[in-house]
Amino acid sequence: MSTASPASLGDEATGTVPAARGGGRGGRGTPPPRTPAARKRLLGLDHGAWFLLLPALLPILVLSVGPLLYAISLAFTDAQFGRTVETDFIGVTNFADLRLDSLFWESFRIGLVWAVAVTALQLVLALGLALLLNQNLRFRWLARTLALVPWAMPEVVVGIMWRLVYHQDAGILNKTLRQVGLIGGSAENIDWLTNLSLALPAVILVGVWAGMPQTTVVLLAGLQNVPHELTEAAQLDGAGVWRRFASVTWPALKPVAVAMTALNFIWNFNSFGLVYVLTQGGPGGQTRLPMLFAYEEAFKYGQFGYAAAMGVVMIAVVAVFLTVFLRKRLKEDAI
């Protein structure tokens, strides 16, 4: 009859378990040391992983990173339109000139007003629409389909359509206002897109209408992941609609809303096609967004280096704005 050694049995009286043989890094509860090959596979640095990532990385490098680096390098030159025009390195001269360009900074202010207003209104209206479409309504599938129509339309088509809506004489908006008695005869028709005080709000309305569907779809997808058990439990505890939304729905939806808000701000600040078709930056520069200003500087006046400097400044300011915004949101979530 074989007897076990005390080392193998441990201290049965106290119920302790003997330490695994080898101790140290090889003991139980401590992962074994990784070999260089294992660490390489963990970091995804083996040739197979890079080969699989190559189809996704190539378009990004060719269509995004490459042009961005070229634009940054162009911002430090005096590049102009024309094949025979020589391009020289001029350092930070373009940025020094841009610092004193009041027209650019006015367009930058207008761009911030446009981006913040459109992004905020898109979030609020899209959230309300997503909550409505998440209800068990009759013909819900049809309502969801119709909500995507503005998103499926090209910006040029949207711009032309809304120019007809805003038309001073034949536009449906003025006709409707006249029928309900808010305006009088034809002499009192409102020229929405050429009025200095109304042009920007009119364009903001179009931007909200055109971009709201994509935010609605994302928020609606986020609502599908809200646990129904928590909502039902809150309802059984006597929580009202607003209390259930604030305590259950919004905390689960907040990460999606923050990410979508950041993306919407980038897209809206970089808007070009919609505003260009509607007003081309007028009247009197009241809707001249920074992208429109840079476009005119490059392709109307041929100052490619100066326009590239504008683009670099816009990228830097948006990056700083988003960094502050996202860091603040992450700190709030961590509390």
C-alpha positions in Angstrom: 0.0 0.0 0.0 1.6 3.2 -1.2 1.6 6.3 1.0 1.5 9.9 -0.2 4.1 12.2 0.9 3.2 15.2 3.2 4.2 17.6 0.4 1.7 16.1 -2.0 -1.2 16.0 0.5 -0.7 19.5 2.0 -1.9 20.4 5.4 -5.2 18.5 5.6 -5.8 19.8 9.1 -5.9 23.4 8.0 -7.4 22.8 4.5 -4.6 24.5 2.7 -3.8 23.6 -0.9 -0.2 22.9 -1.8 1.5 25.3 -4.1 1.9 24.2 -7.7 5.2 22.7 -8.5 7.6 25.0 -10.1 6.3 28.1 -8.2 7.0 31.6 -9.4 5.8 32.4 -12.9 4.9 28.8 -13.7 2.7 28.3 -10.7 -1.1 27.9 -10.7 -2.9 31.3 -11.3 0.1 32.8 -13.0 0.2 32.6 -16.8 3.3 30.9 -18.2 5.9 33.1 -19.8 5.1 33.9 -23.4 7.7 33.1 -26.1 8.6 35.8 -28.6 6.5 34.0 -31.2 3.5 34.1 -28.9 3.9 37.7 -28.2 4.2 38.4 -31.9 1.0 36.6 -32.6 -0.8 38.4 -29.8 0.2 41.8 -31.2 -0.9 40.8 -34.7 2.5 41.4 -36.1 2.9 38.2 -38.0 3.0 38.4 -41.8 -0.4 36.6 -42.1 -2.2 39.3 -40.1 -0.7 42.1 -42.1 -1.6 40.3 -45.3 -5.2 40.0 -44.3 -5.3 43.7 -43.3 -3.8 44.9 -46.5 -7.0 45.1 -48.6 -8.6 47.3 -45.9 -5.4 49.4 -45.3 -4.6 50.1 -49.0 -7.7 52.2 -49.7 -7.2 54.2 -46.5 -3.5 54.8 -47.3 -4.1 55.7 -51.0 -7.4 57.7 -50.6 -7.0 59.3 -47.2 -3.5 59.3 -45.7 -1.7 60.0 -48.9 -3.8 63.1 -50.0 -3.7 64.4 -46.4 0.1 64.2 -46.2 0.3 65.8 -49.7 -2.0 68.6 -48.6 0.0 69.3 -45.5 3.2 69.5 -47.5 1.4 71.8 -50.1 0.5 74.2 -47.3 4.1 75.1 -46.8 4.6 76.1 -50.5 3.3 78.9 -52.8 1.7 76.4 -55.2 -0.6 78.1 -57.7 -2.6 77.1 -60.7 -0.7 76.5 -64.0 1.7 74.0 -65.3 4.5 76.4 -65.9 4.3 78.1 -62.5 7.1 77.1 -60.2 6.4 76.0 -56.7 8.8 77.1 -53.9 8.9 76.2 -50.2 7.9 79.3 -48.2 7.6 77.8 -44.7 4.8 79.1 -42.5 4.0 82.2 -44.7 0.6 80.9 -45.7 -0.3 80.3 -42.0 0.9 83.8 -41.1 -1.2 85.3 -43.8 -4.2 83.2 -42.8 -4.0 84.4 -39.2 -4.8 87.9 -40.5 -7.4 86.9 -43.0 -10.7 88.1 -41.5 -12.8 86.7 -44.3 -11.5 83.2 -43.6 -12.2 83.4 -39.8 -15.7 84.8 -40.5 -16.3 81.7 -42.7 -14.9 79.6 -39.9 -17.4 81.2 -37.4 -20.2 80.5 -39.8 -19.0 76.9 -40.3 -19.1 76.4 -36.5 -22.6 77.8 -36.2 -23.7 75.6 -39.1 -22.1 72.4 -37.7 -23.2 72.9 -34.1 -26.8 73.8 -35.0 -27.2 71.0 -37.6 -25.6 68.4 -35.3 -27.6 69.3 -32.3 -30.9 69.5 -34.2 -30.2 66.2 -35.9 -29.6 64.5 -32.6 -32.7 65.8 -30.9 -35.1 65.2 -33.8 -33.5 61.8 -34.8 -33.8 60.6 -31.2 -37.5 61.5 -31.1 -38.1 59.8 -34.4 -36.1 56.7 -33.4 -38.1 56.4 -30.2 -41.3 56.7 -32.2 -40.2 54.1 -34.8 -39.2 51.7 -32.0 -42.8 51.5 -30.9 -45.1 48.7 -32.0 -47.0 50.8 -34.4 -49.1 49.8 -37.4 -47.2 50.0 -40.7 -44.0 50.6 -38.8 -42.0 49.0 -41.6 -43.4 51.6 -44.1 -42.6 54.5 -41.7 -39.0 53.2 -41.3 -38.6 53.0 -45.1 -39.9 56.5 -45.6 -37.6 57.9 -42.9 -34.6 56.8 -45.1 -35.7 58.6 -48.2 -33.7 61.8 -47.6 -30.6 59.8 -46.9 -30.9 57.9 -50.2 -31.0 61.2 -52.2 -27.8 62.7 -53.5 -26.8 66.1 -52.1 -27.2 67.8 -55.5 -30.7 66.5 -55.9 -31.6 67.6 -52.3 -30.2 71.1 -53.0 -32.1 71.5 -56.2 -35.3 70.3 -54.6 -35.1 72.7 -51.7 -34.2 75.6 -54.0 -37.6 74.9 -55.6 -39.2 74.8 -52.2 -37.7 78.1 -51.2 -38.3 79.8 -54.6 -39.7 83.3 -54.0 -42.5 83.1 -56.5 -43.2 79.5 -57.3 -42.0 77.9 -54.1 -44.4 75.7 -52.2 -43.3 77.2 -48.9 -44.4 80.7 -49.8 -47.6 79.4 -51.3 -48.4 77.5 -48.1 -47.7 80.6 -46.0 -49.9 82.7 -48.2 -52.7 80.2 -48.0 -52.7 80.2 -44.3 -52.6 84.0 -44.2 -49.1 84.5 -42.8 -48.0 86.5 -45.8 -50.0 88.7 -48.2 -49.7 89.2 -52.0 -46.8 88.4 -54.3 -45.0 91.6 -53.3 -44.6 90.1 -49.8 -43.1 86.8 -50.8 -40.0 85.9 -48.8 -36.8 85.2 -50.7 -35.4 82.7 -48.3 -32.0 82.1 -49.9 -31.0 85.7 -50.6 -32.2 87.2 -47.4 -29.2 88.1 -45.2 -30.9 87.1 -42.0 -32.8 84.1 -43.3 -30.3 82.4 -45.6 -28.3 80.6 -42.9 -31.3 79.3 -40.9 -32.9 78.1 -44.2 -29.8 76.2 -45.1 -29.5 74.7 -41.6 -33.0 73.4 -42.0 -32.1 71.6 -45.2 -28.9 70.2 -43.6 -31.0 68.8 -40.7 -33.5 67.3 -43.0 -30.9 65.7 -45.2 -28.7 64.2 -42.5 -31.3 63.2 -39.9 -32.1 59.8 -41.3 -28.6 58.3 -40.8 -28.7 59.4 -37.1 -32.2 58.0 -36.8 -31.0 54.6 -38.1 -28.0 54.4 -35.8 -30.1 55.4 -32.7 -32.8 53.0 -33.7 -30.2 50.2 -33.9 -29.0 51.3 -30.4 -32.6 51.1 -29.0 -32.8 47.5 -30.1 -30.1 46.7 -27.7 -31.7 48.3 -24.6 -32.6 45.4 -22.3 -36.4 45.0 -22.2 -36.1 43.4 -18.8 -34.8 46.6 -17.3 -37.6 48.7 -18.9 -40.3 46.3 -17.7 -38.8 46.2 -14.2 -38.8 50.1 -14.1 -42.4 50.1 -15.3 -43.4 47.7 -12.6 -41.7 49.9 -10.0 -44.0 52.7 -11.0 -41.5 54.7 -13.1 -43.1 57.0 -15.7 -42.1 57.4 -19.3 -39.5 60.1 -18.7 -38.1 58.3 -15.7 -37.7 55.1 -17.7 -36.0 57.0 -20.5 -33.6 58.9 -18.2 -32.7 55.8 -16.0 -32.7 52.9 -18.5 -32.9 54.0 -22.2 -30.5 56.9 -22.3 -27.6 55.3 -20.3 -27.7 52.4 -22.7 -28.0 54.6 -25.7 -25.5 57.3 -24.7 -22.3 55.7 -26.1 -24.0 55.4 -29.5 -25.3 58.9 -29.4 -21.9 60.4 -28.4 -20.1 58.5 -31.2 -22.7 59.6 -33.8 -22.6 63.2 -32.6 -18.9 63.3 -33.1 -19.1 61.9 -36.6 -22.0 64.2 -37.5 -20.0 67.2 -36.4 -17.1 66.2 -38.6 -19.4 65.6 -41.6 -21.4 68.8 -41.1 -18.3 71.0 -40.6 -16.9 69.6 -43.8 -20.1 70.1 -45.8 -19.7 71.4 -49.3 -22.1 70.1 -52.0 -25.4 70.9 -50.3 -24.6 74.5 -49.4 -22.9 75.1 -52.7 -26.0 74.0 -54.7 -28.3 76.0 -52.5 -26.5 79.4 -52.1 -22.9 79.1 -53.4 -22.0 80.8 -50.1 -24.2 83.8 -50.5 -25.8 86.2 -49.9 -22.9 88.4 -49.0 -21.0 85.4 -47.6 -23.6 84.6 -45.0 -23.5 80.9 -45.8 -19.9 80.7 -47.0 -18.6 77.7 -45.0 -14.8 77.1 -44.6 -14.8 74.4 -47.3 -16.5 76.8 -49.7 -13.9 79.4 -48.9 -11.0 77.0 -49.5 -12.7 75.8 -52.7 -12.9 79.3 -54.1 -9.4 80.1 -53.1 -8.0 77.0 -54.8 -10.2 76.7 -58.0 -11.4 80.3 -58.5 -8.2 82.2 -57.6 -5.7 79.4 -58.2 -4.0 79.7 -54.8 -3.5 76.0 -54.0 -0.9 76.4 -51.3 -3.0 79.0 -49.4 -6.1 76.8 -49.7 -4.1 73.8 -48.4 -3.1 75.9 -45.4 -6.8 76.5 -44.7 -7.5 72.8 -44.8 -4.7 72.1 -42.4 -6.1 74.7 -39.9 -9.6 73.2 -40.2 -8.4 69.7 -39.5 -6.4 70.9 -36.5 -9.2 72.8 -35.0 -11.8 70.0 -35.5 -9.3 67.5 -34.0 -8.9 69.7 -30.9 -12.6 70.2 -30.6 -13.4 66.5 -30.8 -10.6 65.6 -28.4 -12.0 67.9 -25.8 -15.6 66.8 -26.4 -14.8 63.1 -26.3 -12.5 63.4 -23.3 -15.3 65.2 -21.4 -17.8 62.6 -22.3 -15.5 59.8 -21.2 -14.8 61.4 -17.9 -18.6 61.8 -17.3 -19.1 58.1 -18.1 -16.2 57.1 -15.7 -17.8 59.0 -12.8 
